[in-house]
Amino acid sequence: MLTEQDRNGEQGGPRRREPTFERLYREHRAAIFTYAAYRDPGRAEDVVAETFAIAWRRFDDLPDDVLPWLYGVARRVVAGNWRQSARQHALTNRIANEPPPTDRADDAVLIRALGELEESDRELILLVFWHDLEPGRCADALGIARATFSTRLWRAKRRLRMILDRLEADDA
């Protein structure tokens, strides 16, 4: 538990974060490690590190009885790890089961065209069409409004089409 002295410092000044956090870490690290090791054995140390990194960032918001709060954070970190593993597994399966391309020349032209796009346009195209994210989720990933993302994606697709047309005309 965080005491009043922890919250206010020795002489009523601002909270002294480092000593209090170090004590909090020493007191609860083993409990969080045990929790994480039971649920995600291969990543227990990472779960502990992420849990306490979040506690550091949210230090001013920590409740008096911090252990249940830390368990909740660790639970969400473990769940995030599981979701990430499931997404990676699904992507691996999708790629493994994808039929091979039938026309390598078309692939080469597309790769050249993507290489000619500006990085920002290429990122938009790849997030949607290679990584298979919905446009709304792509906008969230890039930290922009969904309408802005849609407009940028439309423009990027138009630029890609122009480059593809030029490259195909050059090859003809």
N, C-alpha and C positions, 0 to 999 in steps of 0.2 A: 504494500500500500504506500502511496505517496503521503507523506506527513505534511502538516502545515509548514514546518521548517523547510521541507523540500520545495514547496510551492513558493515560498517567500524569500528563501535564502537566509543566511545566518542573522542578518541585521535588518530584515524587512525590505531588502532591496530586491531587484529582479531575481527570478529563479536562476539558480546556478545549474545550468543544464548538464554539463559534463559529469560532475561527480554523482549527481542524482541518476543520470542515465547509466553510468557505469554500475552503480549499485543495483539498479533495476535489471540490467543485463545479467549480472552475476547471480542475482536471486532467482531469475526465471528462465535462464538459458536452458538448463537441463530439462525443465518441464516441457518447454516448447520443442526441444530436440526429440524427446521421447514421443511426444504427440506426432511430430513429423515423421519420425522413423517408423512408426507403426503404420502410417497412412501412405507414405511415399518414401520407402527406404533408400532408394537410389539418389534422392535429392534432399535428404533431411537437412544437411548443412546449408544448402541453398535456401530452403524454406525458413530456417532460423535466421539466416542473413537478411532475407527479404522482409521477414516479420519485424525484425528490430530496425531495419532501415525505415520502414513505415512508421514504427513507433517514434523514431528520431524526428521524422518529418512532422508528425502529429503530436509532438511532445507537449505542447501547450494545451492540447485537448484531452490528454490522458485522464481517465477516471481515477478516483482514489484507489479502487480495487482493480489494479491493472491486469492481473493474470487472466481473468475471463475475457477481457478485451483482447489480450495477446492471442489467446486460443482462437478467438473469432477471426483475427487477422490471419493466423496460420491456416485456419480452415479454408479461407478464401484463396490464399496463396496455393495451397495444395489443389483446390478445385481448378484454379487457373492452369496449373501444371497439367492436370488431367485433360482439360479441354485442349490445351496446346498439343499434347501427345496424340489425342484423338484426331485433331485436324491434320497433323503431320502423317499419321497412319493412313488417313483417308486420301490425302494427296499422293502418297507413295503408291497406294493401291490404284488410284485413278491413272497415274502416269504409267504404272506397270501394265495396266489393262488397255491402255490407249492403243489403237491400231497404228502401225507405222505409217508415216506419210507415203503417199503413192507417187508424188512428183517432187523429187528433191530440188529441181530447178526452181519451183515455186517457193520452197522453203528458203533457198539461198537469196531469192529476190526479196522476200519478206524480211529476212535478217539484215540484208543491206539497207532496206528502207528504214527499219527500226534504228539502225545505226546512224542514219542521217537525221533522224528526228532530234530535236532538242531534248535534253534530259527530262525536263518537266513534262513534255508531251509523252515521251516514252514511258515514264512512270505511270501516268494515267492509263495508258493503253494496257500496260502489263498488269496493273492491279486488277483491271476488270476482266481482261481476256485471257491472261495467263494464270493469275492467282485466283481467278473466279470469285472475286468479291463483288457484291452488289454495289451499285453506285453510291447508295446512301452510306454504306459502311466504309467505302473508299473515302468519301468526304470526311467522315469522322476520323479515319486514319491520318488524313492529311491536315486535319484541323481547319477545314474550310466549310462554308455553307453548302448544302446539297445542290442548291440552284447554281451556285458558282461552279461546283464540280461538274454538273451536267453540261454547262456551257463550255467549260474548258475541254471536257471529253469530246464534245461535238466538234470543236475546232481541231483538236488533236487528230481525230479520225479523218477529218477533211484534209489536213496536212499530210497524213500518212497516205491517203488515197492519191493525192497529187504526186507524191514521191514514187509510189508504186506505178502509177501511169507513166511517169517519165522513165523509170527504170525498165519497164516492160517495152516501152517504145524504143529505148536505146538497144535493148537486146534483140529487137525484131529486125 
